[in-house]
Amino acid sequence: QSGKDATIVELTNDNDGLGQYNFAYRTSDGIARQEQGALKNAGSENEAIEVQGSYTYKGVDGKDYTVTFVANENGYQPRVQS
């Protein structure tokens, strides 16, 4: 069903309003994503948000690919697995 009217079959979303959040979803065509973020060093000059997560999709070759990542003061750091 890839690319044709996919629907969300699972969804979670939480934000504490204090600098931390997480969400996740999965679609009927097998795409999935999850992410969590947190404020680091709150109130200091080194205050930053660190985000960690992953997403999975089916490539044109029929294989599932998962990208895990961290994004922080050192930039976006992805790692691809198939």
URZI-V507196 format. One record per residue. N is the residue number from 0. PHI is phi in whole degrees, -180 to 180 (none if undefined). PSI is psi in whole degrees, 0 to 359 (NA if undefined). Layout:
# URZI-V507196
n:N phi:PHI psi:PSI
n:N phi:PHI psi:PSI
This chain:
# URZI-V507196
n:0 phi:none psi:4
n:1 phi:-51 psi:128
n:2 phi:83 psi:358
n:3 phi:-118 psi:101
n:4 phi:45 psi:50
n:5 phi:-66 psi:148
n:6 phi:-120 psi:155
n:7 phi:-79 psi:124
n:8 phi:-107 psi:347
n:9 phi:-152 psi:136
n:10 phi:-151 psi:130
n:11 phi:-131 psi:148
n:12 phi:-156 psi:126
n:13 phi:-144 psi:133
n:14 phi:-138 psi:120
n:15 phi:-82 psi:356
n:16 phi:74 psi:2
n:17 phi:-119 psi:17
n:18 phi:107 psi:1
n:19 phi:-121 psi:141
n:20 phi:-151 psi:163
n:21 phi:-155 psi:150
n:22 phi:-151 psi:159
n:23 phi:-155 psi:148
n:24 phi:-150 psi:159
n:25 phi:-138 psi:140
n:26 phi:-111 psi:165
n:27 phi:-66 psi:343
n:28 phi:-98 psi:13
n:29 phi:94 psi:357
n:30 phi:-74 psi:139
n:31 phi:-140 psi:149
n:32 phi:-148 psi:142
n:33 phi:-143 psi:148
n:34 phi:-154 psi:144
n:35 phi:-139 psi:145
n:36 phi:-138 psi:151
n:37 phi:-148 psi:145
n:38 phi:-79 psi:128
n:39 phi:-109 psi:145
n:40 phi:56 psi:44
n:41 phi:-55 psi:134
n:42 phi:82 psi:356
n:43 phi:-102 psi:171
n:44 phi:-71 psi:349
n:45 phi:-100 psi:17
n:46 phi:-58 psi:133
n:47 phi:-157 psi:158
n:48 phi:-101 psi:133
n:49 phi:-110 psi:130
n:50 phi:-119 psi:135
n:51 phi:-129 psi:146
n:52 phi:-177 psi:190
n:53 phi:-159 psi:159
n:54 phi:-144 psi:150
n:55 phi:-129 psi:139
n:56 phi:-149 psi:162
n:57 phi:-96 psi:124
n:58 phi:-76 psi:170
n:59 phi:-64 psi:341
n:60 phi:-85 psi:2
n:61 phi:86 psi:354
n:62 phi:-85 psi:150
n:63 phi:-85 psi:136
n:64 phi:-121 psi:136
n:65 phi:-122 psi:130
n:66 phi:-111 psi:121
n:67 phi:-105 psi:150
n:68 phi:-151 psi:158
n:69 phi:-129 psi:137
n:70 phi:-130 psi:124
n:71 phi:-155 psi:202
n:72 phi:-63 psi:347
n:73 phi:-97 psi:9
n:74 phi:96 psi:189
n:75 phi:-89 psi:126
n:76 phi:-126 psi:89
n:77 phi:-88 psi:156
n:78 phi:-139 psi:124
n:79 phi:-100 psi:135
n:80 phi:-127 psi:143
n:81 phi:-129 psi:NA
